Amino acid sequence: MPAWQTVYDWMYRDDALGEKGVGLSGAIARARDLGYDAMAEECLVIADTPKFGQVQHMSDKGSSTTVEDMLGHRKLQIETRLKLLAKFNPKKYGERMQLAGSKEEPVEVHVEAKSLFDAIMQNIELKKQEKNV
């Protein structure tokens, strides 16, 4: 397996070729999407499959060992994968935030044209001053 730097170099060269290239970047993007979907499905498998382990309880009278489902460990595995998926592909796996109104109270955008115009004029004046210096 080549190093990741080598793969990125191949992608850069392929992109530079344009239509003459083999479409390596697109193929890698599709493979990544499939990998992300596999991670999401893996979360379901982890959630549905109990993992038993030994838990040691310490007290003044001594210690005892019980066998129980490692719920905390499974939860950590799932949360880690979901957080990575949200970072890797936020459009598909990230939290959706929707800004919407209703018919009675629609979303309104207020722009003060005067302050916007003043900011543009100030920027123009600063650029003129920079040219004169």
N, C-alpha and C positions, 0 to 999 in steps of 0.2 A: 504494500500500500504506500503510495507516495505521501510525502509530507504535505500538510495543508497549504504551506507557502507555494509548493509546486502546483497544486490544483488551482490556486488563485492566479498564479502566473499564466497557466493554460487558459483560464477564463478571460484574463485581460487580453492575451494575444488573440483569442478567438473573437472577442468583441471588437477588437481593432480590425479584423478582417471583414466585418460586416456580413453581407449576404454570402460571401465566399466561405465563411466559417461554418462549423458543424453545429452550432447552436448549443455549445457546452453550458453556457450560463442558464439557458432555459431548462435544459435537462437537469442540471443541479438544483434549480429552484423547484422543479416538479418532484425530484427525489426528496428534497427537504420537506415539502408539504406532506408527502407520504410518510416520512419519518415522524412528523408532528402528529399525524393522525394515529400512527402506531403507538406513540407515547400516550395519547388520550385513551386509546383502547386498553393500554397497559394499566391505566388507573382503574378501570373497571375490573380487570382481573385481580388487581391487588385488593380492591374493596370486597370482591366476592370470595376470595380465598383466604380462609383463616390461616394464621401462622402461629404455631404454638411454641412457647419457650418457657424456660424455667425462671421463676421470680423468687428471689430470696428475701424473706422477711426477717428482720432482726428485732429482737426485743430483749428485755432484761433476763428473761428465762432461757434465752438461747436463740437459735435461728431455725427457721423452717423453710422448706422449698416447696413451691406449688407450680403446677403446670397450667398456664393460661394463655389465652390468645393475646398476641402482642399488638393490641389495638393502637397504642401510641406510636409504635414503630411504623405500622401500616399507614396511619394518618399522616405521619411525617413524609413517608414516601410519596403519597398521593399529592399532598400540598406542595412539595418540592417540584414535582413534575408539572402541576398546574401553573405554578408561578413561572417556571421556565417557559412553558407554552405561551403564557400571556406576554412574556418578553420577546420570545422568538417570533410570534405571529399575533400581535395585538388585535389586528382587524378580525381575526377568526376566533381567538381564544381569550382576548382581553375582556375587561368589563365594559359593557356597553353603556354609554352615557348619551342620553337623548335630551335635547333642548327643544321643548315643544310647548305650545300653548293649547288653548281650547277655542271653540267657536266664540264663547262669551268673552274670553280674555286671551286674544292672540299675542304671540311674541312680537314685541315692537323693538325696533332699533332706532335709537336717536343719535344723530350725528350733528354736532354743532358746526355748521359750515364756516362760521366766522373764525372759530378757534383753529379749524383745519386750514383755512386760508391763511391765517396769521402765521401758522407754523411753516407753511410752504414759503411764504414771503420772507420769513426770517432765515430759512435755509438758503434762499436765493441770495439774500444780502450777505450772508456769511461766505458763500462761494465767491461773490464778487470781491470781498475783502481779501480772501486768500489769493486771488489772481493778482490783485494790486500789490501784494507784499513781495 
